Amino acid sequence: MRGLLVCIIIASLLSGCQTPEDGLSTSSSPVAITGAVASAIAGDMASRLAEQIGPVATTTIKMDKDSSDFATALEAALKGWGYAVITDGKVGKDVKPVELAYSIDGVDGQVLARLSTPSIALGRAYTSTAAGAVPVSPLSIMQRN
């Protein structure tokens, strides 16, 4: 009987515990980044994507046309790796491009970069520096069937 009473008291005390309001945030927000930060992140993410999606000679990448610093830097980085990049939506008859979606979000003072294709998604957190950006997390790779 005494053990049951102790369990009830402990359970009632623990049920009142709550996480403080200023805990970790799960929401993200679009973030404006400078050209140097965009270039550093795009270069790193493009190299990681190149490791995953296949040979340069047979892969064409299709991106949405965007004038943001990150989109411009990502397109340049992919072309630097030798990929043909289509941004105008015009695809040849014999070409089956890999569609690439990307996003840059601000989370807890860091920049979260994500690239995804129908078969793979990559993500990594960065911190902005005066010279560009530095990765602060390991590369997250999700392969889709």
Contacts in CASP RR format, 6 or more apart in sequence:
PFRMAT RR
TARGET T0000
AUTHOR 0000-0000-0000
METHOD contacts of the structure
MODEL  1
MRGLLVCIIIASLLSGCQTPEDGLSTSSSPVAITGAVASAIAGDMASRLA
EQIGPVATTTIKMDKDSSDFATALEAALKGWGYAVITDGKVGKDVKPVEL
AYSIDGVDGQVLARLSTPSIALGRAYTSTAAGAVPVSPLSIMQRN
24 108 0 8 1.000
25 107 0 8 1.000
25 108 0 8 1.000
28 105 0 8 1.000
28 106 0 8 1.000
28 107 0 8 1.000
28 112 0 8 1.000
29 105 0 8 1.000
29 106 0 8 1.000
30 104 0 8 1.000
30 105 0 8 1.000
30 106 0 8 1.000
31 104 0 8 1.000
31 105 0 8 1.000
31 106 0 8 1.000
31 111 0 8 1.000
33 41 0 8 1.000
33 69 0 8 1.000
33 70 0 8 1.000
33 104 0 8 1.000
33 111 0 8 1.000
33 128 0 8 1.000
33 133 0 8 1.000
34 69 0 8 1.000
34 128 0 8 1.000
34 132 0 8 1.000
35 69 0 8 1.000
35 73 0 8 1.000
36 131 0 8 1.000
36 132 0 8 1.000
36 133 0 8 1.000
37 111 0 8 1.000
37 126 0 8 1.000
37 128 0 8 1.000
37 129 0 8 1.000
37 132 0 8 1.000
37 133 0 8 1.000
38 68 0 8 1.000
38 69 0 8 1.000
38 70 0 8 1.000
38 72 0 8 1.000
38 73 0 8 1.000
38 104 0 8 1.000
39 69 0 8 1.000
39 73 0 8 1.000
39 76 0 8 1.000
39 77 0 8 1.000
39 132 0 8 1.000
40 126 0 8 1.000
40 131 0 8 1.000
40 132 0 8 1.000
40 133 0 8 1.000
40 134 0 8 1.000
41 70 0 8 1.000
41 73 0 8 1.000
41 104 0 8 1.000
41 111 0 8 1.000
41 113 0 8 1.000
41 126 0 8 1.000
41 133 0 8 1.000
42 70 0 8 1.000
42 73 0 8 1.000
42 74 0 8 1.000
42 76 0 8 1.000
42 77 0 8 1.000
43 73 0 8 1.000
43 74 0 8 1.000
43 77 0 8 1.000
44 124 0 8 1.000
44 126 0 8 1.000
44 133 0 8 1.000
44 135 0 8 1.000
45 74 0 8 1.000
45 77 0 8 1.000
45 102 0 8 1.000
45 113 0 8 1.000
45 115 0 8 1.000
45 122 0 8 1.000
45 123 0 8 1.000
45 124 0 8 1.000
46 74 0 8 1.000
46 77 0 8 1.000
46 78 0 8 1.000
46 80 0 8 1.000
46 81 0 8 1.000
47 77 0 8 1.000
47 81 0 8 1.000
48 122 0 8 1.000
48 124 0 8 1.000
48 139 0 8 1.000
49 78 0 8 1.000
49 100 0 8 1.000
49 115 0 8 1.000
49 117 0 8 1.000
49 120 0 8 1.000
49 122 0 8 1.000
50 56 0 8 1.000
50 78 0 8 1.000
50 81 0 8 1.000
50 83 0 8 1.000
52 120 0 8 1.000
52 122 0 8 1.000
52 141 0 8 1.000
53 59 0 8 1.000
53 98 0 8 1.000
53 117 0 8 1.000
53 119 0 8 1.000
53 120 0 8 1.000
56 81 0 8 1.000
56 82 0 8 1.000
56 83 0 8 1.000
59 83 0 8 1.000
59 84 0 8 1.000
59 98 0 8 1.000
60 83 0 8 1.000
60 84 0 8 1.000
60 85 0 8 1.000
60 86 0 8 1.000
60 91 0 8 1.000
60 95 0 8 1.000
60 96 0 8 1.000
60 97 0 8 1.000
60 98 0 8 1.000
61 78 0 8 1.000
61 83 0 8 1.000
61 84 0 8 1.000
61 85 0 8 1.000
61 86 0 8 1.000
61 97 0 8 1.000
61 98 0 8 1.000
61 100 0 8 1.000
62 85 0 8 1.000
62 86 0 8 1.000
62 87 0 8 1.000
62 89 0 8 1.000
62 91 0 8 1.000
62 97 0 8 1.000
62 98 0 8 1.000
62 99 0 8 1.000
62 100 0 8 1.000
63 71 0 8 1.000
63 74 0 8 1.000
63 75 0 8 1.000
63 85 0 8 1.000
63 86 0 8 1.000
63 87 0 8 1.000
63 100 0 8 1.000
63 102 0 8 1.000
64 71 0 8 1.000
64 87 0 8 1.000
64 101 0 8 1.000
65 87 0 8 1.000
65 88 0 8 1.000
65 89 0 8 1.000
66 72 0 8 1.000
66 87 0 8 1.000
70 102 0 8 1.000
70 104 0 8 1.000
70 113 0 8 1.000
71 102 0 8 1.000
74 102 0 8 1.000
74 115 0 8 1.000
75 85 0 8 1.000
75 87 0 8 1.000
78 85 0 8 1.000
79 85 0 8 1.000
86 97 0 8 1.000
91 97 0 8 1.000
98 117 0 8 1.000
98 118 0 8 1.000
98 119 0 8 1.000
99 117 0 8 1.000
99 118 0 8 1.000
100 115 0 8 1.000
100 116 0 8 1.000
100 117 0 8 1.000
101 115 0 8 1.000
101 116 0 8 1.000
101 117 0 8 1.000
102 113 0 8 1.000
102 114 0 8 1.000
102 115 0 8 1.000
102 116 0 8 1.000
103 112 0 8 1.000
103 113 0 8 1.000
103 114 0 8 1.000
104 111 0 8 1.000
104 112 0 8 1.000
104 113 0 8 1.000
104 114 0 8 1.000
105 111 0 8 1.000
105 112 0 8 1.000
105 114 0 8 1.000
106 112 0 8 1.000
107 125 0 8 1.000
109 127 0 8 1.000
110 125 0 8 1.000
110 126 0 8 1.000
110 127 0 8 1.000
110 136 0 8 1.000
111 125 0 8 1.000
111 126 0 8 1.000
111 127 0 8 1.000
111 128 0 8 1.000
111 133 0 8 1.000
112 123 0 8 1.000
112 124 0 8 1.000
112 125 0 8 1.000
112 126 0 8 1.000
113 123 0 8 1.000
113 124 0 8 1.000
113 125 0 8 1.000
113 126 0 8 1.000
114 121 0 8 1.000
114 122 0 8 1.000
114 123 0 8 1.000
115 121 0 8 1.000
115 122 0 8 1.000
115 123 0 8 1.000
116 122 0 8 1.000
118 144 0 8 1.000
119 143 0 8 1.000
119 144 0 8 1.000
120 141 0 8 1.000
120 142 0 8 1.000
120 143 0 8 1.000
120 144 0 8 1.000
121 140 0 8 1.000
121 141 0 8 1.000
121 142 0 8 1.000
121 144 0 8 1.000
122 139 0 8 1.000
122 140 0 8 1.000
122 141 0 8 1.000
122 142 0 8 1.000
123 139 0 8 1.000
123 140 0 8 1.000
123 141 0 8 1.000
124 135 0 8 1.000
124 137 0 8 1.000
124 138 0 8 1.000
124 139 0 8 1.000
124 140 0 8 1.000
125 135 0 8 1.000
125 136 0 8 1.000
125 137 0 8 1.000
126 133 0 8 1.000
126 134 0 8 1.000
126 135 0 8 1.000
126 136 0 8 1.000
127 133 0 8 1.000
127 134 0 8 1.000
127 136 0 8 1.000
END
